[in-house]
Amino acid sequence: MNRFVGCRSLTVRDPLKDLSFPVLVMYPTHAPPEIVPMGPYSLEVAWNAPVHGGPFPFVVLSHGGGGTPLAYRTLASHLVQSGYVVAMPEHPGDNRNDRSLTEAVENLERRPRHARLAIDAVCADAELGPRLEGDDIAVLGHSMGGYTALALAGGQPWTGPGQPVAVTKDPRVKALVLMAPAACWFVPNDALMDVRAPILLLMAEHDRIAPRWQGQLVLDLVPDPAQVTFKVVENATHHSFLSPFPPEMRRPGFLPAIDRAGFDREAFHRQLQGDVLEFLDTALRRSPPPPPPPPR
């Protein structure tokens, strides 16, 4: 039978700040999908369908600053069709509908905590939790989502000399996919010394928001650069990592939907899906182990 994309929304509580936020979860199902409109986007999913199969590896996807989880819908859907569960929190105060914390130091503390709370919620869910494959979790992040992933994996961000950001490492994080990460807060030489997960690091050739030096910072400061697969996407910009937009949104003045001349976002995302899947399958050891040697 075919594997389709199931989808549901969880509401996650942050008791520390007395607030709640939504987490969109995609997962494998055998229920046939329908076109579900979500704002300006349309998702081909089976809404609230039962989970089918498992156990599945678990991925958390953290969106960029002032963005939306739906901007990564094609990558998330591809991972689900390949046998993953993907959770996408909408970061409070730093999303397309509420940017009240986008420039605030508090956002640097909240983002990793809310990603961790999203992990907790999915793991504790009565239907999803038992279908997950152990505690080995991957975090995918674009821009500020890349910052979030590094902080969850053990990075120590700073806002200035003697001003560390209060973040907590999540030992469940075993792999990172960083797309044009906002790494500028990890500036001291030891800021990433506790980040030991394998990393797929993707930078855009023409990125004015997260320039290449921020990717180089990750390479220079992690304890084992051999754990990092580093690629520069030719002719890409910061927003090239967002899923292709519906035709009606590809208008002059809407920068996230505009690409440089000669850049094919649809073709790039097909390549991106394959690269991310290949990396995660290896990093989370989904490939079957080699057979034992014959007895002597």
Rosetta silent file (secondary structure, phi, psi, omega in degrees, C-alpha in Angstrom):
SEQUENCE: MNRFVGCRSLTVRDPLKDLSFPVLVMYPTHAPPEIVPMGPYSLEVAWNAPVHGGPFPFVVLSHGGGGTPLAYRTLASHLVQSGYVVAMPEHPGDNRNDRSLTEAVENLERRPRHARLAIDAVCADAELGPRLEGDDIAVLGHSMGGYTALALAGGQPWTGPGQPVAVTKDPRVKALVLMAPAACWFVPNDALMDVRAPILLLMAEHDRIAPRWQGQLVLDLVPDPAQVTFKVVENATHHSFLSPFPPEMRRPGFLPAIDRAGFDREAFHRQLQGDVLEFLDTALRRSPPPPPPPPR
SCORE:     score description
SCORE:     0.000 S_00000001
   1 L     0.000  154.696  178.802    0.000    0.000    0.000 S_00000001
   2 L   -74.306  151.787  174.676    1.072    3.595   -0.536 S_00000001
   3 L  -100.990  120.329 -179.665    2.366    5.712    2.319 S_00000001
   4 E  -107.098  177.111 -177.222    0.519    9.022    2.576 S_00000001
   5 E  -103.352  111.911  170.066    0.994   12.090    4.764 S_00000001
   6 E   -86.700  157.279 -176.211   -1.159   12.352    7.839 S_00000001
   7 E  -151.126  138.801  173.994   -1.354   15.684    9.627 S_00000001
   8 E  -151.244  165.383  178.635   -2.625   17.015   12.908 S_00000001
   9 E  -116.315  130.644  173.867   -2.074   19.996   15.170 S_00000001
  10 E  -106.031  146.977  173.023   -1.007   19.752   18.807 S_00000001
  11 E  -104.939  121.586 -174.851   -1.281   22.573   21.311 S_00000001
  12 E  -110.533  136.446 -177.000    1.796   22.759   23.524 S_00000001
  13 E  -100.338  134.686  171.336    1.900   24.575   26.840 S_00000001
  14 E  -110.222   96.198 -176.634    4.835   26.607   28.129 S_00000001
  15 L   -67.298  -24.205 -179.229    4.144   26.949   31.871 S_00000001
  16 L   -64.755  -36.622 -178.786    7.220   29.120   32.360 S_00000001
  17 L  -109.725    3.465  178.631    5.743   31.899   30.210 S_00000001
  18 L    54.433   54.022  178.188    2.064   30.968   30.680 S_00000001
  19 E  -145.916  164.660  176.269    1.399   30.571   26.969 S_00000001
  20 E  -126.905  154.475  178.223    0.477   27.929   24.408 S_00000001
  21 E  -147.080  153.052 -177.675    1.606   27.457   20.824 S_00000001
  22 E   -85.181  147.664  172.817    0.664   25.148   17.951 S_00000001
  23 E  -127.750  117.970  176.896    2.818   22.327   16.615 S_00000001
  24 E   -85.718  125.577 -178.095    1.943   20.907   13.205 S_00000001
  25 E  -118.019  127.558  174.377    2.831   17.204   13.068 S_00000001
  26 E  -111.230  143.332 -173.075    3.092   15.188    9.864 S_00000001
  27 E  -156.852  158.897  179.806    3.338   11.396    9.989 S_00000001
  28 E   -69.962  139.335  176.615    2.902    8.314    7.790 S_00000001
  29 E  -147.828  163.743  172.965   -0.622    7.046    7.253 S_00000001
  30 L  -104.781    2.451  177.432   -2.486    4.840    4.796 S_00000001
  31 L   -74.588  134.873 -179.111   -5.523    7.133    4.746 S_00000001
  32 L   -64.765  143.057 -176.284   -5.961    8.841    1.361 S_00000001
  33 L   -84.306  164.409  171.757   -5.131   12.551    1.386 S_00000001
  34 E  -130.917  166.058  174.918   -7.257   15.570    0.533 S_00000001
  35 E   -83.254  115.669 -178.340   -6.335   19.133   -0.336 S_00000001
  36 E  -111.511  114.707  178.462   -6.400   21.053    2.942 S_00000001
  37 E   -75.445  135.511  174.682   -6.094   24.857    2.679 S_00000001
  38 E  -135.430   98.387 -174.669   -3.944   26.528    5.319 S_00000001
  39 L    61.575 -130.728 -179.684   -3.760   30.248    4.788 S_00000001
  40 L   -82.224    0.152 -175.074   -2.279   30.875    1.328 S_00000001
  41 E  -107.347  159.820  173.529   -1.006   27.301    1.072 S_00000001
  42 E  -127.278  126.835 -179.809   -2.635   24.000    0.166 S_00000001
  43 E  -110.731  135.770  176.118   -1.418   20.750    1.715 S_00000001
  44 E   -93.630   90.295 -173.171   -2.159   17.304    0.326 S_00000001
  45 E  -140.797  163.353  171.910   -2.646   15.508    3.634 S_00000001
  46 E  -102.059  103.182 -171.942   -5.028   13.251    5.522 S_00000001
  47 E   -72.673  127.621  179.660   -6.119   15.475    8.394 S_00000001
  48 L    58.823   26.209  178.393   -6.295   13.724   11.783 S_00000001
  49 L   -72.907  158.904  177.021   -5.820   10.350   10.096 S_00000001
  50 L   -70.004  148.823  174.751   -4.533    7.381   12.137 S_00000001
  51 L   -73.623  139.550  179.163   -0.805    6.734   12.239 S_00000001
  52 L  -126.630  128.859  175.348    0.169    3.630   10.309 S_00000001
  53 L    91.216 -158.111 -177.126    3.310    1.576   10.790 S_00000001
  54 L   115.918  174.474    0.943    6.450    2.407   12.692 S_00000001
  55 L   -74.875  150.520 -176.610    8.655    2.740   14.487 S_00000001
  56 E  -116.152  142.257  169.469    9.623    5.991   12.753 S_00000001
  57 E   -68.429  155.572 -168.225   12.591    8.315   13.276 S_00000001
  58 E  -119.324  131.111  179.984   11.576   11.743   14.538 S_00000001
  59 E  -124.740  136.527  171.169   12.486   15.142   13.094 S_00000001
  60 E  -110.278  131.283 -177.598   11.754   18.600   14.500 S_00000001
  61 E  -115.520  120.003 -177.855   11.743   21.452   11.977 S_00000001
  62 E  -105.623  121.697 -174.815   12.315   24.993   13.248 S_00000001
  63 L   -77.389  166.938  179.229   11.237   27.808   10.927 S_00000001
  64 L   -72.832  167.758 -178.833   13.073   31.042   10.246 S_00000001
  65 L   -60.369  131.817 -179.212   12.550   34.297   12.122 S_00000001
  66 L    66.565   19.778 -174.134    9.130   35.832   11.483 S_00000001
  67 E  -107.617 -156.289 -176.807    8.255   32.821    9.347 S_00000001
  68 L  -146.333  143.412  174.772    5.916   29.851    9.287 S_00000001
  69 H   -57.904  -28.454 -176.802    6.330   26.069    9.433 S_00000001
  70 H   -67.105  -15.187  178.400    4.292   25.869    6.229 S_00000001
  71 H   -71.721   -5.888 -179.815    7.189   27.406    4.317 S_00000001
  72 H  -123.002   25.603 -171.817    8.929   24.001    4.569 S_00000001
  73 H   -64.275  -35.587 -177.033    5.917   21.871    3.721 S_00000001
  74 H   -71.609  -39.236  177.016    7.431   20.107    0.698 S_00000001
  75 H   -65.478  -44.351  179.469   10.541   18.985    2.582 S_00000001
  76 H   -61.564  -43.913 -179.478    8.441   17.826    5.529 S_00000001
  77 H   -63.111  -39.973  179.413    6.060   15.896    3.269 S_00000001
  78 H   -63.181  -41.860  179.499    8.935   14.182    1.487 S_00000001
  79 H   -64.219  -40.207  179.276   10.439   13.030    4.786 S_00000001
  80 H   -64.491  -43.289  178.560    7.084   11.666    5.933 S_00000001
  81 H   -65.067  -17.996  176.882    6.624    9.756    2.679 S_00000001
  82 L   -96.522    5.431  172.813   10.077    8.303    3.349 S_00000001
  83 L   100.798   27.172  177.735    9.063    7.073    6.791 S_00000001
  84 L  -112.977  157.226  165.300    9.701    9.943    9.216 S_00000001
  85 E  -102.297  132.721 -177.238    7.551   11.813   11.717 S_00000001
  86 E  -125.305  124.108  176.540    8.047   15.590   11.417 S_00000001
  87 E  -110.336  134.066 -175.917    6.989   18.134   14.045 S_00000001
  88 E  -129.323   94.350  177.836    6.945   21.835   13.161 S_00000001
  89 E   -71.807  147.484  169.120    6.372   24.263   16.034 S_00000001
  90 L   -96.608  111.465 -172.279    5.226   27.817   15.357 S_00000001
  91 L   -69.810  119.965 -178.537    7.562   29.845   17.543 S_00000001
  92 L   -61.487  134.530  177.565    5.566   32.275   19.739 S_00000001
  93 L    78.177   -0.861 -179.388    6.470   35.900   19.180 S_00000001
  94 L  -144.198   55.059  179.455    8.616   35.060   16.151 S_00000001
  95 E  -138.664  177.046 -172.076    6.257   33.969   13.396 S_00000001
  96 L   -63.828  -23.321 -179.168    4.491   35.498   10.416 S_00000001
  97 L   -98.013  -14.744 -176.717    1.481   36.558   12.540 S_00000001
  98 E  -149.693  104.885 -179.415    3.351   37.758   15.627 S_00000001
  99 L  -111.105   28.285 -175.150    6.836   39.256   15.435 S_00000001
 100 L   -65.001  -23.664 -178.804    6.806   40.893   18.853 S_00000001
 101 L  -113.622    5.236 -172.148    9.953   39.010   19.956 S_00000001
 102 L   -55.817  -37.371 -178.972   11.754   38.642   16.627 S_00000001
 103 L  -101.634    8.827 -173.244   14.467   41.146   17.566 S_00000001
 104 L   -94.940  148.018  175.217   14.411   40.448   21.321 S_00000001
 105 H   -61.279  -34.887  179.981   17.027   38.620   23.385 S_00000001
 106 H   -57.010  -31.373  178.629   14.173   36.709   25.005 S_00000001
 107 H   -61.409  -34.020  179.604   13.536   35.044   21.649 S_00000001
 108 H   -66.070  -29.818  177.205   16.991   33.437   21.852 S_00000001
 109 H   -82.294  -40.273 -173.494   15.962   31.751   25.095 S_00000001
 110 H   -70.685  -41.939 -172.663   12.431   30.833   24.078 S_00000001
 111 H   -55.804  -53.834  179.598   13.079   29.219   20.713 S_00000001
 112 H   -62.175  -36.895 -179.962   15.165   26.241   21.928 S_00000001
 113 H   -64.779  -41.496 -179.046   12.876   25.719   24.910 S_00000001
 114 H   -70.131  -33.349  173.736    9.776   25.643   22.728 S_00000001
 115 H   -64.189  -40.408  178.610   11.396   23.210   20.303 S_00000001
 116 H   -66.200  -39.358  176.980   12.212   20.977   23.267 S_00000001
 117 H   -65.006  -34.322  176.277    8.630   21.249   24.550 S_00000001
 118 H   -64.794  -41.592  176.259    7.408   20.256   21.074 S_00000001
 119 H   -59.486  -47.726 -179.696    9.623   17.166   21.233 S_00000001
 120 H   -57.880  -42.588 -175.842    8.225   16.325   24.664 S_00000001
 121 H   -66.050  -42.526  179.782    4.642   16.718   23.450 S_00000001
 122 H   -68.282  -41.311  178.881    5.046   14.419   20.454 S_00000001
 123 H   -63.756  -31.118 -178.586    6.886   11.821   22.510 S_00000001
 124 H   -88.194   -9.631 -178.262    4.112   11.914   25.118 S_00000001
 125 L   -63.570  134.703 -173.238    1.260   11.740   22.583 S_00000001
 126 L   -61.903  -32.601 -178.477   -0.748    8.555   23.097 S_00000001
 127 L   -96.385  -41.650 -176.146   -0.780    7.636   19.393 S_00000001
 128 L   -77.482  -41.941 -174.467    2.413    9.211   18.051 S_00000001
 129 H   -53.205  -49.882 -178.842    4.748    8.516   20.964 S_00000001
 130 H   -66.853  -13.324 -179.233    4.690    4.698   20.769 S_00000001
 131 H   -93.702    1.352 -177.871    5.404    4.871   17.004 S_00000001
 132 E   -87.343  151.945 -174.731    8.690    6.769   17.399 S_00000001
 133 E   -93.488   80.591  175.710   12.067    5.106   16.974 S_00000001
 134 E    67.163 -156.338 -175.590   13.789    5.578   20.333 S_00000001
 135 E  -104.874   11.348  179.563   15.314    8.843   21.501 S_00000001
 136 E   -86.087  109.032 -173.017   17.437    9.626   18.437 S_00000001
 137 E  -120.240  142.954  173.876   15.992   12.874   17.108 S_00000001
 138 E  -107.746  147.227  175.549   17.107   15.170   14.292 S_00000001
 139 E  -119.774  125.651  174.524   16.552   18.928   14.219 S_00000001
 140 E  -106.400  134.447 -179.791   16.219   20.800   10.927 S_00000001
 141 E  -146.395  138.395  175.717   16.472   24.554   11.033 S_00000001
 142 E  -112.766  130.695  175.605   16.536   27.436    8.573 S_00000001
 143 L    59.770 -115.814  176.448   17.987   30.811    9.539 S_00000001
 144 H   -65.053  -22.635  172.547   16.859   31.369   13.163 S_00000001
 145 H   -66.717  -32.087  173.937   15.751   27.755   13.069 S_00000001
 146 H   -66.811  -40.350  172.078   19.412   26.887   12.522 S_00000001
 147 H   -56.214  -47.087 -178.153   20.262   28.902   15.622 S_00000001
 148 H   -59.155  -43.311 -179.142   17.578   26.939   17.472 S_00000001
 149 H   -63.690  -44.863  179.819   19.013   23.616   16.307 S_00000001
 150 H   -63.153  -39.852  178.945   22.563   24.507   17.402 S_00000001
 151 H   -66.064  -39.512  178.481   21.348   25.638   20.832 S_00000001
 152 H   -65.546  -32.917 -175.475   19.383   22.404   21.308 S_00000001
 153 L   -85.102    2.013  176.744   22.420   20.337   20.317 S_00000001
 154 L   119.311    0.480  177.277   24.683   21.926   22.935 S_00000001
 155 L   -69.696  145.202  177.625   25.683   25.289   21.491 S_00000001
 156 L  -112.055  101.098  178.301   26.081   28.170   23.948 S_00000001
 157 L   -76.496  155.968  178.668   24.899   31.456   22.422 S_00000001
 158 E  -134.330  145.574  174.105   26.047   34.844   23.691 S_00000001
 159 E  -102.331   -3.969  179.058   24.613   38.329   23.300 S_00000001
 160 E   168.072  174.012  179.526   27.853   40.003   24.290 S_00000001
 161 L   -56.528  126.162  179.206   30.940   39.570   26.524 S_00000001
 162 L    71.403   18.155 -177.610   29.863   37.931   29.765 S_00000001
 163 E  -128.105   72.317  177.813   26.276   37.635   28.557 S_00000001
 164 E   -72.330  149.467  175.206   25.415   33.978   27.854 S_00000001
 165 L   -88.122  137.054 -178.015   21.913   33.067   26.752 S_00000001
 166 L   -77.267   99.081  176.952   20.113   30.638   29.071 S_00000001
 167 L  -130.665  160.152 -177.935   19.658   27.506   26.939 S_00000001
 168 L  -127.193  129.843  177.220   19.650   23.795   27.766 S_00000001
 169 L   -68.545  140.220  175.379   21.122   21.005   25.672 S_00000001
 170 L  -106.313  110.107 -175.791   18.728   18.220   24.699 S_00000001
 171 L   -66.378  -10.054  178.574   20.617   14.901   24.729 S_00000001
 172 L   -76.306  -16.304 -176.451   18.022   13.352   22.413 S_00000001
 173 E   -77.936  116.236 -174.805   19.284   15.430   19.481 S_00000001
 174 E  -117.166   -2.755  178.744   21.524   13.181   17.389 S_00000001
 175 E  -160.563  148.436 -179.630   21.665   14.986   14.003 S_00000001
 176 E  -129.657  138.682  166.786   21.319   18.524   12.629 S_00000001
 177 E  -118.271  114.523 -176.264   20.370   19.927    9.240 S_00000001
 178 E  -111.017  117.602  178.927   21.288   23.619    9.136 S_00000001
 179 E  -110.483  109.670 -177.926   20.021   25.679    6.205 S_00000001
 180 L    46.919   57.027 -173.661   21.604   29.164    6.149 S_00000001
 181 L   -68.833  144.399  171.214   21.799   29.142    9.971 S_00000001
 182 L   -82.086   87.211 -173.225   21.865   32.341   12.000 S_00000001
 183 L   -99.878    8.215 -170.332   25.060   31.345   13.808 S_00000001
 184 L   -68.558  -13.742  178.730   26.279   34.814   14.731 S_00000001
 185 L   -85.584   -6.147 -179.374   25.505   34.353   18.457 S_00000001
 186 L  -102.219   66.441 -171.691   28.002   31.481   18.737 S_00000001
 187 L   -97.351  -31.960  178.258   31.107   33.636   18.630 S_00000001
 188 L   -63.597  155.085 -174.997   33.405   32.602   21.527 S_00000001
 189 L   -61.097  -23.934 -178.600   35.890   29.879   20.624 S_00000001
 190 L  -104.602   12.831 -173.830   34.174   27.365   22.907 S_00000001
 191 L   -64.491  -28.202 -177.409   30.559   28.242   21.981 S_00000001
 192 L  -117.240   17.343 -176.857   30.045   25.048   19.955 S_00000001
 193 L   -66.362  -18.214  179.949   32.438   22.703   21.750 S_00000001
 194 L  -100.907   10.497  177.238   29.529   20.646   23.073 S_00000001
 195 L   -94.719  104.391 -173.339   27.901   20.172   19.643 S_00000001
 196 L  -118.745    4.030  178.086   28.883   16.635   18.696 S_00000001
 197 L   -77.668  148.122  172.435   26.024   15.547   16.438 S_00000001
 198 L   -61.661  146.564 -173.167   26.675   15.075   12.708 S_00000001
 199 E  -131.414  133.048  164.051   25.630   18.150   10.703 S_00000001
 200 E  -100.558  113.556 -173.469   24.465   18.797    7.165 S_00000001
 201 E  -112.914  114.988 -176.960   25.335   22.478    6.680 S_00000001
 202 E  -117.874  123.463  178.068   23.877   24.231    3.633 S_00000001
 203 E  -118.786  153.589  177.983   24.667   27.849    2.796 S_00000001
 204 E   -95.570  139.532 -177.218   23.414   30.006   -0.084 S_00000001
 205 L   -61.336  -38.153 -176.521   25.957   31.571   -2.431 S_00000001
 206 L  -118.201   70.601 -175.920   24.205   34.973   -2.438 S_00000001
 207 L  -114.974  113.137  178.535   22.909   35.310    1.120 S_00000001
 208 L   -92.500  -10.679 -178.864   22.862   38.774    2.679 S_00000001
 209 L   -92.286  -47.202  175.140   20.950   37.654    5.781 S_00000001
 210 L  -125.652   79.523 -176.123   23.115   34.697    6.863 S_00000001
 211 L   -61.472  167.782 -173.999   26.340   35.149    4.869 S_00000001
 212 H   -58.184  -29.125 -178.005   28.775   32.336    4.312 S_00000001
 213 H   -62.114  -25.049  177.892   30.973   33.382    7.257 S_00000001
 214 H   -71.151  -34.476  172.668   28.244   32.185    9.608 S_00000001
 215 H   -68.357  -38.466  178.165   28.517   28.709    8.122 S_00000001
 216 H   -63.355  -33.405  177.478   32.281   28.931    8.394 S_00000001
 217 H   -59.483  -43.007  177.618   31.839   29.772   12.073 S_00000001
 218 H   -61.514  -46.932  179.419   30.098   26.432   12.580 S_00000001
 219 H   -59.066  -39.746 -175.281   32.894   24.616   10.754 S_00000001
 220 H   -75.221  -29.732 -168.998   35.570   26.374   12.797 S_00000001
 221 H  -104.340  -17.917  175.998   34.009   25.950   16.238 S_00000001
 222 L   -69.261  150.107 -175.330   32.521   22.441   16.353 S_00000001
 223 L   -67.267  -25.669 -178.261   34.948   19.980   17.975 S_00000001
 224 L  -133.370   91.133 -179.581   35.035   17.640   14.958 S_00000001
 225 H   -59.641  -21.222  178.016   34.714   19.361   11.558 S_00000001
 226 H   -65.861  -17.381  177.325   34.763   15.912    9.942 S_00000001
 227 H   -79.738   -5.436 -175.271   31.224   15.494   11.331 S_00000001
 228 E  -106.098  124.988  169.758   30.036   18.382    9.124 S_00000001
 229 E   -96.741  111.394 -170.732   28.937   17.933    5.508 S_00000001
 230 E  -110.482  125.960  179.013   29.252   21.463    4.107 S_00000001
 231 E  -135.130  140.151  172.216   27.687   22.582    0.825 S_00000001
 232 E  -106.656  123.460 -178.001   27.229   25.989   -0.800 S_00000001
 233 E   -84.368  113.473 -175.701   24.158   26.167   -3.030 S_00000001
 234 L   -64.150  136.487  174.340   25.155   27.991   -6.199 S_00000001
 235 L    66.523    8.279 -178.766   23.147   31.060   -7.212 S_00000001
 236 L   -87.775  159.432  173.097   20.843   30.628   -4.201 S_00000001
 237 L  -117.719 -179.824 -177.144   19.693   33.313   -1.769 S_00000001
 238 H   -57.980  -37.138 -174.938   18.583   33.115    1.845 S_00000001
 239 H   -86.897   -1.186 -179.716   14.977   32.414    0.869 S_00000001
 240 H   -64.123  -19.877 -179.159   15.810   29.694   -1.633 S_00000001
 241 H   -79.680   -8.365  175.728   15.405   27.136    1.178 S_00000001
 242 L   -78.469  143.287  177.993   11.685   27.967    1.431 S_00000001
 243 L   -54.905  147.342  176.218    9.327   25.677   -0.459 S_00000001
 244 L   -52.571  135.213 -176.027    8.252   26.994   -3.866 S_00000001
 245 L   -83.995  155.042  172.672    5.402   29.438   -3.369 S_00000001
 246 L   -57.109  149.881 -175.809    1.986   29.198   -5.048 S_00000001
 247 H   -52.884  -37.819 -176.723    1.925   31.107   -8.361 S_00000001
 248 H   -68.946  -15.896  178.753   -0.262   33.883   -6.946 S_00000001
 249 H   -95.128   -6.823 -179.404    2.391   34.657   -4.291 S_00000001
 250 L   -88.540   74.371 -175.164    5.250   34.961   -6.784 S_00000001
 251 L  -123.460  153.714  177.210    4.848   38.676   -7.266 S_00000001
 252 L   -57.963  137.694 -179.728    7.296   41.584   -7.398 S_00000001
 253 L    97.286  -18.700  176.533    8.010   42.967   -3.956 S_00000001
 254 L   -97.921   88.781 -169.487    7.517   39.661   -2.112 S_00000001
 255 H   -58.607  -38.372 -178.476   11.184   38.832   -1.617 S_00000001
 256 H   -58.063  -23.977 -176.973   10.819   35.302   -0.157 S_00000001
 257 H   -95.098   -4.904 -173.036    9.310   34.112   -3.456 S_00000001
 258 L   -98.673  131.092  177.901   11.834   35.801   -5.756 S_00000001
 259 L  -112.496  159.729  174.568   14.901   33.941   -7.036 S_00000001
 260 L   -67.415  155.411  178.953   17.938   35.118   -8.924 S_00000001
 261 L   -57.529  130.915  178.138   17.908   34.745  -12.682 S_00000001
 262 L    90.681   -6.116  178.988   18.695   31.174  -13.649 S_00000001
 263 L   -92.352  125.890 -178.484   17.876   29.642  -10.257 S_00000001
 264 L  -104.581   99.311 -175.144   15.248   26.890  -10.446 S_00000001
 265 H   -65.760  -37.596  179.491   13.718   26.576   -6.984 S_00000001
 266 H   -61.434  -45.646  179.307   11.591   23.554   -7.888 S_00000001
 267 H   -65.837  -39.856  178.945   14.635   21.643   -9.139 S_00000001
 268 H   -61.820  -40.292 -177.344   16.687   22.717   -6.128 S_00000001
 269 H   -71.248  -28.216  172.435   14.054   21.444   -3.711 S_00000001
 270 H   -64.976  -40.408  176.985   13.985   18.071   -5.378 S_00000001
 271 H   -68.056  -41.737  179.591   17.733   17.916   -4.793 S_00000001
 272 H   -59.343  -44.844 -179.722   17.363   19.258   -1.246 S_00000001
 273 H   -59.298  -43.376  179.242   14.843   16.559   -0.354 S_00000001
 274 H   -66.847  -42.053 -179.248   17.200   13.839   -1.547 S_00000001
 275 H   -65.331  -43.401 -179.146   20.232   15.302    0.203 S_00000001
 276 H   -66.270  -44.026 -179.834   18.441   15.737    3.522 S_00000001
 277 H   -62.464  -44.744  179.726   16.935   12.257    3.407 S_00000001
 278 H   -61.320  -42.962  179.057   20.269   10.642    2.572 S_00000001
 279 H   -63.254  -47.250 -177.212   21.989   12.507    5.400 S_00000001
 280 H   -66.055  -40.523  178.360   19.332   11.669    7.977 S_00000001
 281 H   -58.909  -38.345  179.063   19.176    8.014    7.006 S_00000001
 282 H   -75.656  -47.176 -175.028   22.930    7.803    7.583 S_00000001
 283 H   -65.381  -35.611  179.598   23.132   10.013   10.671 S_00000001
 284 L   -95.084    9.008  173.280   20.285    8.236   12.429 S_00000001
 285 L    57.881   47.049  178.521   21.611    4.845   11.269 S_00000001
 286 L   -81.281  -19.531  179.360   18.497    3.805    9.415 S_00000001
 287 L   -66.480  143.826  179.880   20.479    1.707    6.960 S_00000001
 288 L   -63.433  141.735  179.842   20.505   -1.979    7.913 S_00000001
 289 L   -66.291  152.972  178.302   23.687   -3.002    9.725 S_00000001
 290 L   -64.329  151.774  179.260   26.184   -5.107    7.792 S_00000001
 291 L   -65.929  150.989  178.938   25.880   -8.867    8.298 S_00000001
 292 L   -66.822  153.243  178.741   28.177  -10.366   10.938 S_00000001
 293 L   -65.478  151.216  179.928   31.376  -11.974    9.699 S_00000001
 294 L   -64.787  148.425  179.038   31.224  -15.737    9.115 S_00000001
 295 L   -63.657  143.800  179.527   32.410  -17.881   12.025 S_00000001
 296 L   -90.242    0.000    0.000   36.021  -18.928   11.863 S_00000001
